[in-house]
Amino acid sequence: MIPSMVKNRDLPTSAPQLDVKMAPLTVGDVLKMTRLEHGDPLNHRRMRHFSWVENECSSLKGRIDYINKTTSRIIESIPLRESPVTLVSLGSGGLLTEYIIHQQLKKAAYRQLYWRVIDLDYQNSGYEQCRKDFKVEAGNENVKAFTTEQAYFRKSIDHNFLSDNDKNQGAVVVLNVSPPRAITDSSSTADYDSDCMLIRGRPIEEAERRMVFIC
């Protein structure tokens, strides 16, 4: 799945940059820095406290392909390396994918990277240590974790919504590594504003009170 992206129209999109050569991530690279832990029923690939689930739907090759497509799309769409980039990761879990994407973008000379990681499993101190480790890698003030998308949209800082601040300061990239599934009675050719962020979610009670759009 290619990441969704939204940019503030007023921000510059290009400028002279360092000629940074980015080698794509390979299976060998990941095998060198991780180990596969076999489980029943799930296998986990781990690096320190970071992890991801690895199976036929989320294979090692598929994960690497996703990471390479994500970093390439960001480099192509946001050539200005000093521009702030906020990455909103849905279902981030053990944060291994996010850690590797962060390292690849740092190699590409991006310096202002902000993360909003969202997963229901972060309730009751879930994945606490890997979230702490990720904050060490990405900067404590640059990482905020939430259990739901609604919690992210409702978060306010200095009398403003955090999501609005993220969008206004630079590009926002939405990551979802779950296998894509069709939505019943929906059309992939429907018209939409390309400068808006589209997020698909599950049905919830009283949805009309929680529906939020970023435009």
C-alpha atoms as an extended CHARMM CRD file, in Angstrom:
* protein
*
       215  EXT
         1         1  MET       CA              0.0000000000        0.0000000000        0.0000000000  PROA      1               0.0000000000
         2         2  ILE       CA              1.4250000000        3.4020000000       -1.0270000000  PROA      2               0.0000000000
         3         3  PRO       CA              1.3060000000        5.9980000000        1.7710000000  PROA      3               0.0000000000
         4         4  SER       CA             -1.2610000000        8.7920000000        1.6170000000  PROA      4               0.0000000000
         5         5  MET       CA              0.1480000000       12.2900000000        1.7510000000  PROA      5               0.0000000000
         6         6  VAL       CA             -1.1270000000       15.8120000000        2.3320000000  PROA      6               0.0000000000
         7         7  LYS       CA              0.8610000000       19.0340000000        1.9800000000  PROA      7               0.0000000000
         8         8  ASN       CA              0.2570000000       22.6410000000        2.8440000000  PROA      8               0.0000000000
         9         9  ARG       CA              0.0060000000       24.4930000000       -0.4980000000  PROA      9               0.0000000000
        10        10  ASP       CA              1.9320000000       27.4560000000        0.9360000000  PROA      10              0.0000000000
        11        11  LEU       CA              5.0700000000       25.4490000000        1.7260000000  PROA      11              0.0000000000
        12        12  PRO       CA              7.9880000000       25.3580000000       -0.7290000000  PROA      12              0.0000000000
        13        13  THR       CA              8.2760000000       22.0650000000       -2.6000000000  PROA      13              0.0000000000
        14        14  SER       CA             11.7350000000       22.2510000000       -4.0670000000  PROA      14              0.0000000000
        15        15  ALA       CA             15.1360000000       23.7130000000       -3.3990000000  PROA      15              0.0000000000
        16        16  PRO       CA             18.7620000000       22.8370000000       -4.1150000000  PROA      16              0.0000000000
        17        17  GLN       CA             19.6500000000       19.7120000000       -2.1460000000  PROA      17              0.0000000000
        18        18  LEU       CA             22.6480000000       17.5930000000       -1.3470000000  PROA      18              0.0000000000
        19        19  ASP       CA             23.0870000000       14.7810000000       -3.8500000000  PROA      19              0.0000000000
        20        20  VAL       CA             22.1620000000       12.0080000000       -1.4410000000  PROA      20              0.0000000000
        21        21  LYS       CA             22.3340000000        8.5360000000       -2.9750000000  PROA      21              0.0000000000
        22        22  MET       CA             19.8180000000        6.2380000000       -1.2910000000  PROA      22              0.0000000000
        23        23  ALA       CA             20.4350000000        2.5280000000       -1.6880000000  PROA      23              0.0000000000
        24        24  PRO       CA             17.1890000000        0.5380000000       -1.4160000000  PROA      24              0.0000000000
        25        25  LEU       CA             16.7730000000       -1.6110000000        1.6730000000  PROA      25              0.0000000000
        26        26  THR       CA             17.4390000000       -5.3010000000        0.9690000000  PROA      26              0.0000000000
        27        27  VAL       CA             16.4890000000       -8.6070000000        2.5660000000  PROA      27              0.0000000000
        28        28  GLY       CA             20.1400000000       -9.0230000000        3.5610000000  PROA      28              0.0000000000
        29        29  ASP       CA             20.1420000000       -5.6700000000        5.3670000000  PROA      29              0.0000000000
        30        30  VAL       CA             17.1450000000       -6.6590000000        7.4990000000  PROA      30              0.0000000000
        31        31  LEU       CA             18.4270000000      -10.1760000000        8.1910000000  PROA      31              0.0000000000
        32        32  LYS       CA             21.6980000000       -8.7330000000        9.5150000000  PROA      32              0.0000000000
        33        33  MET       CA             20.0200000000       -6.5440000000       12.1230000000  PROA      33              0.0000000000
        34        34  THR       CA             17.0240000000       -8.6770000000       13.1210000000  PROA      34              0.0000000000
        35        35  ARG       CA             16.0640000000      -12.1910000000       14.1800000000  PROA      35              0.0000000000
        36        36  LEU       CA             12.9130000000      -14.2120000000       13.4620000000  PROA      36              0.0000000000
        37        37  GLU       CA             11.1060000000      -15.5430000000       16.5200000000  PROA      37              0.0000000000
        38        38  HSD       CA              8.7590000000      -18.4100000000       15.6690000000  PROA      38              0.0000000000
        39        39  GLY       CA              5.5040000000      -18.5230000000       17.5850000000  PROA      39              0.0000000000
        40        40  ASP       CA              2.0910000000      -20.1200000000       17.5990000000  PROA      40              0.0000000000
        41        41  PRO       CA              0.2810000000      -18.8170000000       15.6360000000  PROA      41              0.0000000000
        42        42  LEU       CA              2.3510000000      -15.6970000000       14.8480000000  PROA      42              0.0000000000
        43        43  ASN       CA              5.9920000000      -15.2220000000       13.9320000000  PROA      43              0.0000000000
        44        44  HSD       CA              7.6880000000      -11.9900000000       14.9930000000  PROA      44              0.0000000000
        45        45  ARG       CA             10.7890000000      -10.3850000000       13.5400000000  PROA      45              0.0000000000
        46        46  ARG       CA             12.6230000000       -8.5740000000       16.3200000000  PROA      46              0.0000000000
        47        47  MET       CA             15.4160000000       -6.0660000000       16.7850000000  PROA      47              0.0000000000
        48        48  ARG       CA             15.9690000000       -5.1790000000       20.4150000000  PROA      48              0.0000000000
        49        49  HSD       CA             12.4680000000       -4.2510000000       21.6340000000  PROA      49              0.0000000000
        50        50  PHE       CA             11.1930000000       -3.4190000000       18.1260000000  PROA      50              0.0000000000
        51        51  SER       CA              9.1550000000       -6.0150000000       16.2220000000  PROA      51              0.0000000000
        52        52  TRP       CA              6.6860000000       -6.7510000000       13.4490000000  PROA      52              0.0000000000
        53        53  VAL       CA              4.4470000000       -9.7220000000       12.6770000000  PROA      53              0.0000000000
        54        54  GLU       CA              5.7510000000      -11.7640000000        9.7510000000  PROA      54              0.0000000000
        55        55  ASN       CA              3.5220000000      -14.1860000000        7.8230000000  PROA      55              0.0000000000
        56        56  GLU       CA              2.1780000000      -14.8450000000        4.3250000000  PROA      56              0.0000000000
        57        57  CYS       CA              0.2020000000      -11.5670000000        4.3750000000  PROA      57              0.0000000000
        58        58  SER       CA              3.0310000000       -9.4840000000        5.8290000000  PROA      58              0.0000000000
        59        59  SER       CA              6.0890000000      -11.2470000000        4.4320000000  PROA      59              0.0000000000
        60        60  LEU       CA              9.6640000000      -10.0400000000        4.8430000000  PROA      60              0.0000000000
        61        61  LYS       CA              9.8440000000       -9.1860000000        1.1410000000  PROA      61              0.0000000000
        62        62  GLY       CA              6.5080000000       -7.3690000000        1.3360000000  PROA      62              0.0000000000
        63        63  ARG       CA              7.6240000000       -5.3020000000        4.3230000000  PROA      63              0.0000000000
        64        64  ILE       CA             10.8700000000       -4.3200000000        2.6260000000  PROA      64              0.0000000000
        65        65  ASP       CA              9.0270000000       -3.4010000000       -0.5640000000  PROA      65              0.0000000000
        66        66  TYR       CA              6.6470000000       -1.2200000000        1.4610000000  PROA      66              0.0000000000
        67        67  ILE       CA              9.5240000000        0.5340000000        3.2660000000  PROA      67              0.0000000000
        68        68  ASN       CA             11.3320000000        1.2170000000       -0.0280000000  PROA      68              0.0000000000
        69        69  LYS       CA              8.1820000000        2.5310000000       -1.7330000000  PROA      69              0.0000000000
        70        70  THR       CA              7.4010000000        4.7470000000        1.2610000000  PROA      70              0.0000000000
        71        71  THR       CA             10.8480000000        6.3270000000        1.4430000000  PROA      71              0.0000000000
        72        72  SER       CA             11.0170000000        6.7600000000       -2.3370000000  PROA      72              0.0000000000
        73        73  ARG       CA              7.5970000000        8.4340000000       -2.4110000000  PROA      73              0.0000000000
        74        74  ILE       CA              8.5900000000       10.8460000000        0.3580000000  PROA      74              0.0000000000
        75        75  ILE       CA             11.8880000000       11.7290000000       -1.3170000000  PROA      75              0.0000000000
        76        76  GLU       CA             10.0870000000       12.2970000000       -4.6270000000  PROA      76              0.0000000000
        77        77  SER       CA              7.2040000000       14.3160000000       -3.1510000000  PROA      77              0.0000000000
        78        78  ILE       CA              9.1070000000       16.2770000000       -0.4910000000  PROA      78              0.0000000000
        79        79  PRO       CA             12.5130000000       17.1410000000       -1.9840000000  PROA      79              0.0000000000
        80        80  LEU       CA             13.1430000000       19.9480000000        0.5070000000  PROA      80              0.0000000000
        81        81  ARG       CA             15.0450000000       18.0440000000        3.1980000000  PROA      81              0.0000000000
        82        82  GLU       CA             14.6820000000       20.7730000000        5.8300000000  PROA      82              0.0000000000
        83        83  SER       CA             10.8960000000       20.7630000000        5.5530000000  PROA      83              0.0000000000
        84        84  PRO       CA              9.0950000000       19.1730000000        8.5480000000  PROA      84              0.0000000000
        85        85  VAL       CA              7.5230000000       15.7870000000        7.7680000000  PROA      85              0.0000000000
        86        86  THR       CA              4.9450000000       14.1990000000       10.0790000000  PROA      86              0.0000000000
        87        87  LEU       CA              4.3330000000       10.4700000000        9.7020000000  PROA      87              0.0000000000
        88        88  VAL       CA              1.0620000000        9.1300000000       11.1110000000  PROA      88              0.0000000000
        89        89  SER       CA              1.3160000000        5.3570000000       11.4340000000  PROA      89              0.0000000000
        90        90  LEU       CA             -1.9100000000        3.3710000000       11.8680000000  PROA      90              0.0000000000
        91        91  GLY       CA             -1.5040000000       -0.0090000000       13.5570000000  PROA      91              0.0000000000
        92        92  SER       CA              2.1450000000        0.6880000000       14.3750000000  PROA      92              0.0000000000
        93        93  GLY       CA              2.4770000000       -2.0900000000       16.9810000000  PROA      93              0.0000000000
        94        94  GLY       CA              6.0900000000       -2.9640000000       17.6890000000  PROA      94              0.0000000000
        95        95  LEU       CA              7.4430000000       -0.0580000000       15.5990000000  PROA      95              0.0000000000
        96        96  LEU       CA             10.1060000000       -1.9960000000       13.6770000000  PROA      96              0.0000000000
        97        97  THR       CA              8.7640000000       -0.7700000000       10.3260000000  PROA      97              0.0000000000
        98        98  GLU       CA              8.6660000000        2.7900000000       11.6270000000  PROA      98              0.0000000000
        99        99  TYR       CA             12.1930000000        2.5400000000       13.0460000000  PROA      99              0.0000000000
       100       100  ILE       CA             13.6120000000        1.3970000000        9.6960000000  PROA      100             0.0000000000
       101       101  ILE       CA             11.7090000000        4.0730000000        7.7380000000  PROA      101             0.0000000000
       102       102  HSD       CA             13.0280000000        6.6870000000       10.1740000000  PROA      102             0.0000000000
       103       103  GLN       CA             16.6140000000        5.4970000000        9.6920000000  PROA      103             0.0000000000
       104       104  GLN       CA             16.2580000000        5.4760000000        5.8960000000  PROA      104             0.0000000000
       105       105  LEU       CA             14.8900000000        9.0250000000        5.8730000000  PROA      105             0.0000000000
       106       106  LYS       CA             17.7040000000       10.1850000000        8.1380000000  PROA      106             0.0000000000
       107       107  LYS       CA             20.1850000000        8.6930000000        5.6480000000  PROA      107             0.0000000000
       108       108  ALA       CA             18.4100000000       10.7310000000        2.9660000000  PROA      108             0.0000000000
       109       109  ALA       CA             19.1960000000       13.8860000000        5.0160000000  PROA      109             0.0000000000
       110       110  TYR       CA             15.7100000000       14.5790000000        6.4410000000  PROA      110             0.0000000000
       111       111  ARG       CA             16.1250000000       16.2400000000        9.8200000000  PROA      111             0.0000000000
       112       112  GLN       CA             12.6560000000       17.3050000000       10.9730000000  PROA      112             0.0000000000
       113       113  LEU       CA             10.7700000000       14.0230000000       11.3020000000  PROA      113             0.0000000000
       114       114  TYR       CA              7.7440000000       13.7790000000       13.5820000000  PROA      114             0.0000000000
       115       115  TRP       CA              5.8750000000       10.5690000000       14.3950000000  PROA      115             0.0000000000
       116       116  ARG       CA              2.2850000000        9.9440000000       15.4950000000  PROA      116             0.0000000000
       117       117  VAL       CA              2.0180000000        6.2160000000       16.2150000000  PROA      117             0.0000000000
       118       118  ILE       CA             -1.4510000000        4.7470000000       16.7470000000  PROA      118             0.0000000000
       119       119  ASP       CA             -2.3770000000        1.2620000000       17.9540000000  PROA      119             0.0000000000
       120       120  LEU       CA             -5.0630000000       -0.1750000000       20.2250000000  PROA      120             0.0000000000
       121       121  ASP       CA             -2.4040000000       -2.3750000000       21.8060000000  PROA      121             0.0000000000
       122       122  TYR       CA             -0.8070000000        0.6910000000       23.3840000000  PROA      122             0.0000000000
       123       123  GLN       CA             -3.5110000000        0.5000000000       26.0450000000  PROA      123             0.0000000000
       124       124  ASN       CA             -2.4390000000       -0.6320000000       29.5200000000  PROA      124             0.0000000000
       125       125  SER       CA              1.2570000000        0.1210000000       28.8210000000  PROA      125             0.0000000000
       126       126  GLY       CA              1.3810000000       -2.1830000000       25.7990000000  PROA      126             0.0000000000
       127       127  TYR       CA              4.6370000000       -2.0480000000       23.8350000000  PROA      127             0.0000000000
       128       128  GLU       CA              5.8870000000        0.4090000000       26.4390000000  PROA      128             0.0000000000
       129       129  GLN       CA              9.5860000000       -0.3560000000       26.1190000000  PROA      129             0.0000000000
       130       130  CYS       CA              9.6610000000       -0.2290000000       22.3240000000  PROA      130             0.0000000000
       131       131  ARG       CA              7.8380000000        3.1180000000       22.4200000000  PROA      131             0.0000000000
       132       132  LYS       CA             10.4730000000        4.4180000000       24.8280000000  PROA      132             0.0000000000
       133       133  ASP       CA             13.2430000000        3.1400000000       22.5550000000  PROA      133             0.0000000000
       134       134  PHE       CA             11.6160000000        4.7420000000       19.5260000000  PROA      134             0.0000000000
       135       135  LYS       CA             11.5010000000        8.0950000000       21.3140000000  PROA      135             0.0000000000
       136       136  VAL       CA             15.2330000000        7.7720000000       21.9850000000  PROA      136             0.0000000000
       137       137  GLU       CA             15.8550000000        7.1910000000       18.2640000000  PROA      137             0.0000000000
       138       138  ALA       CA             13.4730000000        9.8380000000       16.9000000000  PROA      138             0.0000000000
       139       139  GLY       CA             13.5130000000       12.4100000000       19.6950000000  PROA      139             0.0000000000
       140       140  ASN       CA             11.2680000000       12.3870000000       22.7270000000  PROA      140             0.0000000000
       141       141  GLU       CA              9.3560000000       15.5280000000       21.7050000000  PROA      141             0.0000000000
       142       142  ASN       CA              8.9760000000       14.3040000000       18.1180000000  PROA      142             0.0000000000
       143       143  VAL       CA              7.0290000000       11.1230000000       18.9450000000  PROA      143             0.0000000000
       144       144  LYS       CA              3.5080000000       10.9040000000       20.3290000000  PROA      144             0.0000000000
       145       145  ALA       CA              1.6010000000        7.6500000000       20.7880000000  PROA      145             0.0000000000
       146       146  PHE       CA             -2.1780000000        7.1680000000       20.7460000000  PROA      146             0.0000000000
       147       147  THR       CA             -4.5470000000        4.2360000000       21.0960000000  PROA      147             0.0000000000
       148       148  THR       CA             -7.0140000000        5.4910000000       18.4410000000  PROA      148             0.0000000000
       149       149  GLU       CA             -7.1740000000        7.9340000000       15.5450000000  PROA      149             0.0000000000
       150       150  GLN       CA             -9.8170000000        9.8960000000       17.4620000000  PROA      150             0.0000000000
       151       151  ALA       CA             -7.3930000000       10.4100000000       20.3450000000  PROA      151             0.0000000000
       152       152  TYR       CA             -4.8940000000       11.9070000000       17.8760000000  PROA      152             0.0000000000
       153       153  PHE       CA             -7.4880000000       14.2290000000       16.3340000000  PROA      153             0.0000000000
       154       154  ARG       CA             -8.6550000000       15.3650000000       19.7830000000  PROA      154             0.0000000000
       155       155  LYS       CA             -5.1580000000       16.0310000000       21.1400000000  PROA      155             0.0000000000
       156       156  SER       CA             -4.5710000000       19.7440000000       21.6910000000  PROA      156             0.0000000000
       157       157  ILE       CA             -1.3130000000       21.6040000000       22.2590000000  PROA      157             0.0000000000
       158       158  ASP       CA             -1.1440000000       25.3140000000       23.0840000000  PROA      158             0.0000000000
       159       159  HSD       CA             -4.8780000000       25.7550000000       22.3680000000  PROA      159             0.0000000000
       160       160  ASN       CA             -4.5710000000       24.1840000000       18.9060000000  PROA      160             0.0000000000
       161       161  PHE       CA             -5.2670000000       20.6620000000       17.6980000000  PROA      161             0.0000000000
       162       162  LEU       CA             -2.0580000000       18.6900000000       17.2320000000  PROA      162             0.0000000000
       163       163  SER       CA             -3.3000000000       17.3710000000       13.8600000000  PROA      163             0.0000000000
       164       164  ASP       CA             -3.8060000000       20.9490000000       12.6120000000  PROA      164             0.0000000000
       165       165  ASN       CA             -0.3290000000       21.9260000000       13.7800000000  PROA      165             0.0000000000
       166       166  ASP       CA              1.1390000000       18.9090000000       11.9920000000  PROA      166             0.0000000000
       167       167  LYS       CA             -0.5830000000       19.7690000000        8.7200000000  PROA      167             0.0000000000
       168       168  ASN       CA              0.2530000000       23.4650000000        8.8840000000  PROA      168             0.0000000000
       169       169  GLN       CA              3.9620000000       22.9900000000        9.5540000000  PROA      169             0.0000000000
       170       170  GLY       CA              4.6440000000       20.6740000000        6.6160000000  PROA      170             0.0000000000
       171       171  ALA       CA              3.7240000000       17.4590000000        4.8470000000  PROA      171             0.0000000000
       172       172  VAL       CA              1.7610000000       14.7200000000        6.6120000000  PROA      172             0.0000000000
       173       173  VAL       CA              2.1980000000       11.1030000000        5.5150000000  PROA      173             0.0000000000
       174       174  VAL       CA             -0.2970000000        8.4410000000        6.6200000000  PROA      174             0.0000000000
       175       175  LEU       CA              1.1040000000        4.9190000000        6.8480000000  PROA      175             0.0000000000
       176       176  ASN       CA             -0.9460000000        1.7430000000        7.0490000000  PROA      176             0.0000000000
       177       177  VAL       CA              0.8620000000       -1.5530000000        6.4640000000  PROA      177             0.0000000000
       178       178  SER       CA             -2.2710000000       -3.6950000000        6.7230000000  PROA      178             0.0000000000
       179       179  PRO       CA             -3.1560000000       -5.4970000000        3.4710000000  PROA      179             0.0000000000
       180       180  PRO       CA             -5.5810000000       -3.2810000000        1.5020000000  PROA      180             0.0000000000
       181       181  ARG       CA             -9.1800000000       -4.4580000000        1.2880000000  PROA      181             0.0000000000
       182       182  ALA       CA            -12.0060000000       -3.1820000000       -0.8910000000  PROA      182             0.0000000000
       183       183  ILE       CA            -14.8350000000       -1.2600000000        0.7310000000  PROA      183             0.0000000000
       184       184  THR       CA            -18.2760000000       -2.5300000000       -0.2570000000  PROA      184             0.0000000000
       185       185  ASP       CA            -20.2300000000       -0.2420000000       -2.6090000000  PROA      185             0.0000000000
       186       186  SER       CA            -17.3420000000        2.1800000000       -2.9460000000  PROA      186             0.0000000000
       187       187  SER       CA            -15.6540000000        3.2990000000       -6.1300000000  PROA      187             0.0000000000
       188       188  SER       CA            -11.8980000000        3.6880000000       -6.4450000000  PROA      188             0.0000000000
       189       189  THR       CA            -12.5050000000        6.2780000000       -9.1690000000  PROA      189             0.0000000000
       190       190  ALA       CA            -14.5680000000        8.5920000000       -6.9630000000  PROA      190             0.0000000000
       191       191  ASP       CA            -13.5020000000       12.2410000000       -7.1410000000  PROA      191             0.0000000000
       192       192  TYR       CA            -11.6920000000       13.6490000000       -4.1330000000  PROA      192             0.0000000000
       193       193  ASP       CA             -9.4640000000       16.5720000000       -3.2670000000  PROA      193             0.0000000000
       194       194  SER       CA             -5.8730000000       15.4000000000       -3.7650000000  PROA      194             0.0000000000
       195       195  ASP       CA             -4.7310000000       17.8270000000       -1.0590000000  PROA      195             0.0000000000
       196       196  CYS       CA             -6.8540000000       16.0710000000        1.5610000000  PROA      196             0.0000000000
       197       197  MET       CA             -5.9370000000       13.1620000000        3.7610000000  PROA      197             0.0000000000
       198       198  LEU       CA             -8.3050000000       10.1800000000        3.4300000000  PROA      198             0.0000000000
       199       199  ILE       CA             -8.4780000000        7.6790000000        6.2930000000  PROA      199             0.0000000000
       200       200  ARG       CA            -10.5480000000        4.5280000000        6.2480000000  PROA      200             0.0000000000
       201       201  GLY       CA            -11.7090000000        3.0710000000        9.5330000000  PROA      201             0.0000000000
       202       202  ARG       CA            -14.1290000000        0.6860000000       11.1640000000  PROA      202             0.0000000000
       203       203  PRO       CA            -17.7760000000        1.5190000000       12.0340000000  PROA      203             0.0000000000
       204       204  ILE       CA            -18.2480000000        2.9090000000       15.5460000000  PROA      204             0.0000000000
       205       205  GLU       CA            -21.2290000000        3.9740000000       17.6030000000  PROA      205             0.0000000000
       206       206  GLU       CA            -22.2290000000        7.6440000000       17.4250000000  PROA      206             0.0000000000
       207       207  ALA       CA            -19.9530000000        8.1090000000       14.4500000000  PROA      207             0.0000000000
       208       208  GLU       CA            -21.4630000000       11.4960000000       13.6230000000  PROA      208             0.0000000000
       209       209  ARG       CA            -19.8390000000       12.9140000000       16.7610000000  PROA      209             0.0000000000
       210       210  ARG       CA            -16.3700000000       11.6930000000       15.8360000000  PROA      210             0.0000000000
       211       211  MET       CA            -16.0710000000       12.1910000000       12.1060000000  PROA      211             0.0000000000
       212       212  VAL       CA            -13.1240000000       14.4460000000       11.3090000000  PROA      212             0.0000000000
       213       213  PHE       CA            -11.6840000000       15.5100000000        7.9590000000  PROA      213             0.0000000000
       214       214  ILE       CA             -8.3160000000       17.0930000000        7.2880000000  PROA      214             0.0000000000
       215       215  CYS       CA             -8.3680000000       19.3970000000        4.2540000000  PROA      215             0.0000000000
